[in-house]
Amino acid sequence: MATIIDLNESPQPDTQATCDVCVIGAGAAGLYLASRLSRDGLRVILLEAGGAACGSGASIGIDPLFTGSPYPGALEGRAFGWGGTTSRWGGLLVPHSALDLREGPSPESVAWKQIVQVVHARSHAVLSSLGLGDSPDFFSVPDVSLGRQATVLRDGGLETVAAEFLPFRRRNLTYLASARTSRHVTVYLNAAVSKWFVKPDGKAVGAVHAVEAVSQGGRRVRVSAQSFVVAAGAIESARMLLEIDRLTGERMVPRSASIGRYLSDHLSCAIANVQPEDRNGAAELLGPIFRKGRLRSFRFIAPSRAPSVPRHFAHMIFDIDHAGFRLAKDLLSSLQTGAVPAVRLSDVISGVSGLSQLAYARFLQSRLCIPPDTSAHLQLDIEQAPYSGNRVHLGEQRDRFGRPVAVVQWQIREIDYANIQMLSESLLMKWPDRSRGFPRFIPIQRDAAAPKPYGAYHPVGTCRMGTDAEATVDLDLRVKGTRNLYVLSTGLFPSAGTANPTFSMLCLGDRLAEQLASKSVDTASVGRIP
């Protein structure tokens, strides 16, 4: 089990610590990486700016500023504290795949080829580390569960993928720190990294020798390590890399690197409603199911290798309004965040009978309970077109810890609206008709009255990986111009792709852990545990 220290409560005003790898950020990336490194015998120090309970950036004094409209992914889409955004997320796992590859040479295609290869090679290891077995079945479950309907979809030009939801008790990845394999991990909470100590380390590269983290109460810990990994999310990772140049005066990362630029997200919007008379059939055929005790849902992708076609996925949304469902969701969400459930007695009374219906559907039918005549619609998630004007940069203001505040500029452009229209029409044309056993859709007209697309809290692009001059990190996730600084966040992805980014990020983290363990064996380790 990891050792957890609240820096606010440290008896000493200043502490010195050493380790093999210092990981910054105790969200999904940091927790997974720390656990994997500890399993290989490396001593890890994990620094987290937030406390034991997760909260917003505003709760600890590090909210970003915005140029124009606020970007929701920088507010509601992230959390600081023990577990990071995993204290809030839906726990959905789905991989990027060959469906993300496009024809023709481009800087982005190099990155996507690497991502797809790593995800294919590491999926089994990540699932095993998460306690979900070691046999990826994202692409085989549809054929088993949908049978001939999966073939009908494929023949019509739509691939089906089965996303997997982590069980509620595992959605907050802090459970990884409770395992015996995490015994070499020391966690400092309320420890915001405020200083970087870097030196040139040769003609072409520099190195980070130490970082200093400070608590809200002014306690400090200085950590020396062999390697440092920024695992603080797409926005905060970019802010930190930009901060290194500004505060240290040591320009390590090449000026050509586009740190903070090309911030993008999935844009999500409803594109069609299910015909009222087909709602029950849609729930029976395409509603979420339970397989091997875990919840699965289906998503649909129109394969394309054309560079002009944005990566995307579509999925069914069932608008469940059910007392038992609401009660179960409130209770389980409280367990995920570690908070006391705020449930009224009247809610419990109205939800008890509904819970029995949920249990019946779950355990006897292996399905999520969807009440009769529940309305449903087809939702499209599409990656934004690359745009360097969407970016993260440093402002002149300082946060509570004296660090430059991140300024976020993000907008949805006309090309994004045009791509949504194009893909909506294409997907609906490929959808099988009722004679093949599929529900009928009523297309939603994309006019002023239509629901507006919104960001899906999947920020990417700010620390892009690649081999070209604009890439911030190389294909091994090492920050260019440095010897021992790495990034592990969704900012590595060149665009949002066909999947939620967390699972693929964990696969990249699994590979990084192996590389860092190998590096530690080959060089003199600081505080290495046999």
N, C-alpha and C positions, 0 to 999 in steps of 0.2 A: 504494500500500500504506500502511496506517495505521502511524503511529509508536507504538511500545509502550514505556512507561516503567514500571519497577517502582519504586514510591515508596520501598520499603524500601531500595533501592540508590541513591537520589538523593544526589549529593555535597553538596547543600545541605540544611540542616535545615528551611528554609522556602522555598517557591517561590511566585511569583506568576504567574498565567496568565490570558489573556483569550481569548474566542472569541465566536462568534455564538450557539451553542446548547450548553449543558452538559447532557449526558444522564447520568443516574445509574442504573447497572446495565448490565452487559455480557452479558445473556442474549438471548433471541430478540428481544424488543422493542427493547432498546437497540442491538443490533448492526444490526438492520434499519433502524431510524430513522437511526442515525449514517451508514450507508452511503448512504441516500437523500438525506440533507441534504448530504453531501459531494459527491454527484453534481450537486447544484444549485449548488455553489460555496461553500457555507457552511463556515466553520471550526467544527469540533465537538471538544469535549473530553468523553471518555467516562470516567467514574469507576466503578471496580469494587472492591468491598470485598475480594474474594478475589484469589488469585494466579493464576499461569499454569496451575496444575493445579486443577481444580475439586474441591471438597470440601463437606462438610456445614457447617451453621452452627456446629456445635460445634467444627469444625476451626479456625475463625478466631475463636471466642469470642462468637458472637452467636445462640446457640440461643434459641428462645422458651420461655416457661413455659406451663403449661396449667392451666386450671380444669376438673377432672374428667379424663376419659380423654384421652390425647394425640391430636391430629388428625394422621394420617399425612401429609396434604398439606403440613404445615408442617415435616415431618422428611424422610422419604424422597422426598417430592414436590418438593423444591427443592434447588438446588446453588448454591454461591458460587464465583466464579472466572471465568476467561476462557472464555466460552461459556455460563455459567450452566447452567440445566437442559437446554439443548440438547446438553450433553455426555452426557446420560443418556436423553433421551426417545426414543420410537419413531419420531419424524419423521413422524407421521401428519398429513396435511392434509385438511380437509373443511370446507366453508363452512356458516355459518348461512344460512338462506334464508327464503322465504315460509312454510315449514312452522313457523317460530317465531312467526308473527304470530297474535294472538288478537283476538277481537271485543271491542268495548266500550272506552271510555276508561279509562285508568289510567296512573299514572306510568311503570310498566314498559312499557306498550305504546308510549309515545312513544320510549323508548330502543330498543326492539326494531325499531321502524319505521326509525329512523336506522341501526342496525346493519345491517339487511337491505339498505337502499339503498346504503350504503357498500360492503358486501361485493360486491354485484352490480356496482357501478361500478368496483371496484378489483381484482377477482380477476385479471384479465388482467395488470395491472401488477405485482402481487405475484408471480405465477408467472414472469413475465419476469425480475424482479429476482433470483429464486431460481435462474434458469437452467433453468426447466422449460417453456420456450415461453410463449406468451401466449394459449392457447385453452382456457379452462376447460371440462372435459367431465365434471364430477362427476355430472351428471344424464343425460347422453347415453350414457355407457359401458354402463350396465346394459342398455339396449335393444339395443346392438350385441352385447354379450357373452352375455347371457341369452336374447336373442331373444324368442320367444313367452312364455317363462316370466316375463319382466318384465311383460308385458301381463296374464298371469294374476294375478300379485301385485297389480298396480294395480287390476284389476277386483274383486279381493277386499278392497280397502281398504288396501293397503300400498304405499307409495312406496319405491323402491330408489335408493340413492345409492352411488356408487363413491368411496370414500376413496382417497387417494393417499399413498404412503410416499415420503419423500425418500430418494434413494440414500444409502448409508451414508457415502460420502465428503462428503456435503453436510448430514448431520444435525446436526453441530456447526456452527452458523452463523458460527463464527469465520472460515470461508472468505470471507465477505463482506468482511472487513477486508483480505484479501490482494489484492482487486481494485484496479485502477488508479483506479477511481472513488472509493476510500476514502482517497486521498492527503491529504485535508484533515482527517483524523481523528487526534487524539492520544489515546491510551489510557493512563490511569494505573491500574495494578494495585496491589493491596494499599492501596487508597485508600478508606477508609470515611468517608462524609460524617458529620461530627460537629458542625458548626456551620452555622447558617443566618443570613444577614444580610438582614433584611427591614425595610422602611420603608413607612409609609402613602404612598399615591401618589394622593391625591385623597380625596373624601368617602366613596366607596363601595368603593374597591379599594386593595390594597397591592401591593407588588412585591418580588421577591427580587432583591437586587443582587449577592450573591456567596454561595458556599458554601466551607467549609473541610473538606478530607478529611485524615485522619491514617492513617499506617501503623502496623503493630504495633511497629515500631521507633521510633515517635515523630516520623518525618518528616512534614511537612505541606505541602499545596498549597492555595492559595486561588485559586478560579476566579471571575472576573467574566464575566458574559455578558448578552446581550440577553434570552434566554429560557432557562428551565430545565425539563427534562422528567424526572419520576420514572418510571423504567422498571424498577423493582426487584421486580416480582412483586406479587401481590394482597395478601399479608400485610405485606411490608416497605414497600410503598407506603403502606398505611394507617398503619403505625407512623410513617413519616416525616412524614406530614401532621399526625398527632396531636402529634408531637415539636415541630414548628414552633411550635404554640400554646404548648406548655409551656415550651420553652427560651427563646423570644424574648420572650414576654410580649405579643406583637402578635397579637391575635385577628383574623386576616384572614378565615378561612372562617366563614360564618354558623353560628351555634349550632344552627340547625335541620338542618344537614347531618349525615347519619348516617354519618360517617367510621368505618370499622371494623365497622359493624353489618351484619347480613344476610349474613354469611359463609356460603357454601353450596358444594356440589360436586355432581357426578354421583354417584349411588349405583349401584353395579354389582353384579349378582348373576346366577347361573345360574337360568333359569326352566324349562328342559326339556332332556332328553337325547335324542339321536338314537337311534332303534331300532337295535339292533346289526346287523340285516340290511340297514339302509338307509345304513350309514356310508359305504360306497364311493360310492354314488350321491350322497350329500350332498357329499362331497369333490369329485366330478367336476362337479357343478352349481354349488356355492356356495363352493368353495375359492378362495383368493386366486389372481389371475392376473397375468401381466405384459403390459402394453400400452405400446408405444413404449419398451420397455426399463425400465419402472418398475412396481413392485409395486402392485396395486390390490386392495381388499377391499370386500365389499358390506355395507351396513347397511340396515335396514328401519325405516320410520317410518309409523305410522298417523296420517294427517293429521287435525287437529281445529282448529277456531277457538274452541272453548269455553274460557273462562278457567279452568274447573275442571279441565281435563285437563292434567297436567304434560307438558312437553316431554320427549322421550325418543328413544332409538334402540335397536334390537336388532341383534345381529350374531352370526355363527357363530364358535365357538372350537373349533379342532382341537387335541387334546392330543397333539402330536407328540412322540414319544420315540424319537429317531433319532440315532445317533452322529454322522453327518455334519452333521445340522442343528445339534446342540449345538456341534460344532467350529467350524462356520462362524459361528454366533452369537457364540461366545467371541472369535474372531479379529476379527470386524468390530466388536464392541462395544469391544474394546481400541483399534482404530483410531479409533473415534469419540471416546473419552475422551483419546486421546493417550498411553495407557499401554502398557507392554510386555506382550504377551499372556502370561498365566500358564497355559500349556498344557503338560501332561505328554506325554512321548513316547508313552505308552500311549494317550492320548487321540487323538493324531495317527494312530497305527496303526489304531485301531478306527474312526476317522472317515474315512479316505481313501476307502474304497469307497463310503461314504455320500455323500461329496462328489461322486463321479462320478454318482450317482443324482440329486443335486440339480441338477447341471449339465445332465444329460439333460432333466429336467423343465423347467428354466429356459429353455434355449436351443432345444430341439426341440419342446417342447409349450407353451411360454409359460405355464407354471403353476408354482406352488410345489409341491414334492414332498411329498405326504402319503402315507405308507406305507399299504398295505391294512389295513382293519379298524381304523383309527385312531378312537378314541372322539371324540365331538364333542357340543357342547351349544349351546343358544341362550342368549346373554347379553343381559340388559337393562340399559341405562344410563338412569337417570331423574333429572331435576333434583329437588333438595330443595324442599320447600315453604318459602317465605320465613319467616324467624323472626329477629327482632331480637336475641334472646338468644344466637344464634350470632354471635360477634363477636371482634374484635381490639381490645385496649385496652393502655394503658401501665401497666407495673408500677412499683414503687418501686425495684427492683433495677436496677443498671447493667451493661452488657456491658463487654467488654474495652476498648472505645473511649470509655467514659464516657457512653454513650447509654442512655436508658430501654429496658428490655427489653420486647418484645412479649409480652402475655399472651393466649393463644388459648383461647376457649371454643367448643366444637363438639360437637354430639350429633345422633344420628339419632332422630327423634321418631315417635310412633305414627302420625301422619298420613302420614309417609313410608312406613312399612310397609304402611299401607292402600292408598296409591297404587301401590306395587309389586304388591300382590295384584290390584288392579283392572286395571292395564295388562297384567299377565301373562296374565290370563284373556282380556282383549280381543284381545291379539296372537295368542294360540294359536287363538282362535276364527276369526280372519281367515286363518290359514295354510292354503294349498291342500292338498288331500289327495293321497294317493299316486297316485290315478288321473290326476292332472294332472302327474305326473312329479316330485313333491316328496317329500322324506324325511318320515317320520312321527316325531313327538315323543312322549316320555313326560314329562308335566308333573311338575315337582318340587313336592311339597307344601310349602307354606310353614308348617311347624310348627317345633318346637324343634330338630328334627334337621336342618333345611334349612340350606344354607350361608348365612351372614349377609351382608347387603349391606355393601359397604365403599366408602370414598371413592376416586375415580378420579384423584386428584391434579390436579383441575381447579378450584382455588379461584376463586370469583367473588364479586361483590356488595359488596366492602368499600369501594370508591370509586365507587359507581354513577353513571353518566351520566344526565342528564335535565334537565327544565325545572322540576320541582317543588321544593318547599322542602327535602325530604330529600336530594335529589341532591347529590353532592359535586362533580362536574364538569359543565360544560354540554355541549351536543352537539358542541362543537368541542374537547372534552377539556381545556379550561381550568378550573383549580380555581376555584370560585366565590369571590368576594371578592378575587381577585388579577388582576393584569394580564398576568403573564408566567410563571406556573407551570402546568405541564400534567402530566397523568398518562397513561401508556401501559402498561397491565397488564391482566391478565384480571379484576382487581377492578372494571373499568368495567362489566362485564356485570351486568344485574340478576338473572340466574339462569343456570344452566348451558346451557339450550337443547338443541337437537337435534344438537349437534356438539362435538367437542373445540375449545377456544376459541382455539388459537394462530393458525390461519389467519385467522380473522376479526379477531383483534387486529392482525395484520400489515396487513390491509386498512385498519383504522383508522389505523395508523401511517403508511401510505402517504399517506393524506389529510392527516394532521397535518404530514408533511414538506412537502407542497405549501403548506399554510397558513403554516408558519414561514418558508419561502423567500419567499413573497409578502410577509410581514410585514417581512422583512429588507430587501427592496427598497424598501418604503414608508417605512422609518424609518432613522435613522442607525445603521449597523452597527458593532459592535466588532470590529476586526480582519478585516473582510470581504476575502475573496480575489476578485479580479476574475474 
